[in-house]
Amino acid sequence: MTGAPPPQELPARIVAVAYLLAAVCALVPLALVGAIFAGVVLFNRGLRGHGAGVIALALACTALGIVLLR
């Protein structure tokens, strides 16, 4: 069979850093691009729950940051 190799296990610190990047979006809305990228990578590596969580947290923190910084 051809296709992608089996996904490798990501260290927990990689997932934690992705969540921290998403939380930084409250202060720096431009970090949203990096957080979405990290969420997509986690999603594609088989960590669908964490990937969706990072993306949702990034969007929520960006919205909160924009509201609070106005």
CORGIBEL-V555411 format. One record per pair of residues at least 4 apart in sequence whose C-alpha atoms are under 6 Angstrom apart, sorted by the first residue. I is the first residue (numbers start at 0). J is the second residue. D is the distance in whole Angstrom. If there is no record, write none. Layout:
i & j & d
I & J & D
I & J & D
//
This chain:
i & j & d
6 & 44 & 6
17 & 37 & 6
18 & 53 & 5
20 & 34 & 6
21 & 34 & 5
21 & 56 & 6
21 & 57 & 4
24 & 28 & 5
24 & 30 & 5
24 & 31 & 6
24 & 57 & 6
24 & 60 & 5
24 & 61 & 5
25 & 60 & 4
25 & 61 & 5
25 & 64 & 4
26 & 64 & 6
28 & 61 & 5
35 & 54 & 5
38 & 50 & 4
38 & 53 & 5
38 & 54 & 5
39 & 50 & 6
41 & 46 & 5
41 & 50 & 5
42 & 46 & 5
42 & 47 & 4
42 & 50 & 4
52 & 56 & 6
56 & 60 & 6
57 & 61 & 6
60 & 64 & 6
64 & 68 & 6
//
